[in-house]
């Protein structure tokens, strides 16, 4: 698989560009192993960038970053990944990212037509979804605005949004999220408003 690495100087470049919170929850967070994972966190911290969605264990990965704006508004950031190579999600004694797993089923559409393409059905892992909603509810109690970053979706396929994404989006908004910022597909996808709250299914490579 494609392993991604950037120069340490990129951390300070991101800071100079004006970013002070960054999600590291994605399918490349452990491409170079634990040592590089923690080295990346160290470089970002040195640049003054708070990292969300990953950690030394699952508790750390699920912990929000909260920033107070000039007007006193408190903004909480949470981040999760649905795109998960084996072993990339954090556990009680393992570093990695906060998971929001999805599961896939293939349903035969035309039972009298062998070999025809199936219908692809996906659904959210219920334990991960419950944890995500609990995190949002807790963050909502500590902040005025809750933003949720999700590394999810079907890459390189225009327009298509998987079933599990809509399931997660609705649950997250119901739990108290004010916006969902999606990425991973490497192209722009639709925006949906749920109870007046925006869900950006994919911002492309931004």
C-alpha positions, 0 to 999 in steps of 0.5 A: 500500500501507499505509505505517506511521509512528509518533511518535519518542516511541514508542521511549521508551514501548516502553522504559518498558514494559520492552522492551529488544530489538525485532525490526524485521524486517517488511513495514513496515521501509522504508515511508518509505525509507532515511532514515526506516529509519535514523532509526527505528534511531537513536531506538530506540538512544537509548531503550536498545532493541537492534534485531534483524533489520534493518541497513545490510546483510545481515550486520548484519540477520542479526547476533544481539542477545545479552543476559545475564540476572541469573542469567548465562544468555545469551539470543540473539535473531534475527529474519527476515521472510517478508512482503517487499515488493520491495526490503525485504530487506537485501543486501550493499550495501542496508539492509533486513531479514533475509529468510526467503522462501517460494514459492507453487505452485498445484496443480489438485485436480480435473483434470476440473473446470475452475475449481475452487479449486486447492490452495495449496502453499508452500515455503521459499527454500532459500538463506534457510533455510540462512542462518537455520539457520547463524545459529541454529547460530552463536548457539547457540555463543555463548548458552544460549538462542536465540529466533527471531522470524519475521514470517510467515504468512497474515494475517486467515485463522483457524487456517491455517498455510502449509506453508513455516512448518512447514518453517522451524520444523522446520529452525530447531528442529533447528538449535538454536532454543529457541522461535519467536515468530511474528507478522504475521497480526493474529490468534492462531494455533496453538502447536506443540511440536517436540522439546519447543520451542514454535512460536508461529505467531502472537501476534496483534497483541502 
